[in-house]
Every structure is written in structure tokens, then in C-alpha cells.
Amino acid sequence: MQRAPDISPDGKRIVFESDRSGVQEIWISGIDGSNPVQLSHFNDPLTGSPRWSPTGHLIAFDSRAGGQASVYVVDPDGGIPKRLSASLNGVSIPTWSCDGNAIYLTSTDVGKGEIYKVQLKGADATLILKSSDFLANVKESRDRKWLYFAKGDANAEIRVVSSSGGEDRPVEGMPQVQNTTDWALADDGIYFIDRRAQPIAISFFELATKKIRQIVTLNKPPFIWGGLSLSPDGKWLAYTQLDDTPSDIMLVDHFR
């Protein structure tokens, strides 16, 4: 299984989750899948959500290694992953600020939706938004004035709030997405996986006009929680396609 892709700032590499080692870990490869290298070795089935920093010098990801969700950063060219902060527990799905100096995180506690901003150098977490609903997949606008995020675990609503906090609001005209990672923010709109379309498609919602246009229909269904990534130059989209669902029939010896 390969999923949750994210394209590097130079467009030459891709980071993703994979269980090719026997358990889900963070891997990096060429944009065509060549030269795969394993970056994490936590041996934990819930390690993922990797995201490149805007400079390409670091990758942030989350893991439940040790029993509680935490966020880590690692050098894409190798090294030991470092936990972002010992005081931050129960947080996941990291995304970067556009200047690369901070990371946005969301709480994983049941019934506790919170968005935090954490500076890479020594500062405590700043609470941006608090809600009783699940919040995830925060995206900062290029001008750094707004934060877009998904509200709700399934059939999620895309909402927006000032980057300094305050009252959030729905993105008017934007359809709900089935999963919180089914969308990607562009300068002028939002790409999203339209799972209601027949066949399933990737579409684009234009923020200025609130119009929706279909970008491409998908021959095979995208994977649940597979993610959608937009390259920094806005020319490529990466998503996870479900090719097959293998299973085996096993024979148990001496079961009586």
C-alpha cells in the first residue's frame, strides 16, 4: 500500500506512506517512484501524513509510536526523525506555513477539535481555533492571511479562518468532501476529489466565481484517506489509486 503522497518543492521527489517494509512507514522516492528510501523506522502501523517544508529541507509527519499521536520532522536526505515538541501530545496531520518557519497541527482527541501553530524554533504551541468537531488538514493561503481546513471526519466541510484566529466560516459554494484529505488548496481555488461524480473525478472550485469545473475523470477509484497533493508550481496533482484488494485463504493446523 502506497498512499498520502506529497510532491517536493522542486517537483523531483515524492514522499508517501507505505507498508512495503511490513508496517506503515514514511518513504521517499523520485517523482516516478524510482530509488525508494525509508525515512522512518518506528515499526508502528499508524505512521503517516508526510508533508514537505516549502524549502524542501524537512519533512513533517505524524506517528502513534509509543501510544500517543505526535508530530516529527526528518531530513529528506536521511537522519533520525525528531519529535516536534515533548509537550505536544495527541496531535496529527501536520502542514507547513508558507514561510516554512511553523507547522500547523490538529488535535486527535475525541470530541476536541483544535488547530495549533508551532514555531520550529523553541516556541510553545499557539491555539488558533477550538471546536467540538474534528478539524484537520490545515492549509495556509499564499498571502498568509487565511487558514483553510476541513471540519468533520466524513462528509467534511471546508472552512476558513483568519491566520490570527477568530470566527471561522464555511467556504461558500464549496461542496463537502467525503474525507478530510480529499482536497488541496491552490492560489485561486481548491482542487478536490468528487466521489459523488460518476465516474469519480477530480474537480476545481474557483474561489472568486464559486464555479466548479471537472479536471479529470478517474478510471479507478481513489483510496479512502489517500490524500490529494498539488505540486508547488500548480502543474501536477498526486492522489492514491485503489488498484486491487488482495486476500488469502489460510489453513490453520491443529486448531482443535
Secondary structure as GFF3:
##gff-version 3
##sequence-region A 1 256
A	DSSP	beta_strand	2	7	.	.	.	ID=ss1
A	DSSP	beta_strand	13	18	.	.	.	ID=ss2
A	DSSP	beta_strand	25	30	.	.	.	ID=ss3
A	DSSP	beta_strand	37	38	.	.	.	ID=ss4
A	DSSP	beta_strand	47	52	.	.	.	ID=ss5
A	DSSP	beta_strand	59	63	.	.	.	ID=ss6
A	DSSP	beta_strand	70	74	.	.	.	ID=ss7
A	DSSP	beta_strand	82	83	.	.	.	ID=ss8
A	DSSP	beta_strand	91	96	.	.	.	ID=ss9
A	DSSP	beta_strand	102	107	.	.	.	ID=ss10
A	DSSP	beta_strand	113	119	.	.	.	ID=ss11
A	DSSP	beta_strand	126	131	.	.	.	ID=ss12
A	DSSP	beta_strand	135	140	.	.	.	ID=ss13
A	DSSP	beta_strand	146	151	.	.	.	ID=ss14
A	DSSP	beta_strand	154	162	.	.	.	ID=ss15
A	DSSP	beta_strand	169	170	.	.	.	ID=ss16
A	DSSP	beta_strand	177	179	.	.	.	ID=ss17
A	DSSP	beta_strand	183	185	.	.	.	ID=ss18
A	DSSP	beta_strand	189	194	.	.	.	ID=ss19
A	DSSP	beta_strand	201	206	.	.	.	ID=ss20
A	DSSP	beta_strand	212	217	.	.	.	ID=ss21
A	DSSP	beta_strand	228	230	.	.	.	ID=ss22
A	DSSP	beta_strand	237	239	.	.	.	ID=ss23
###
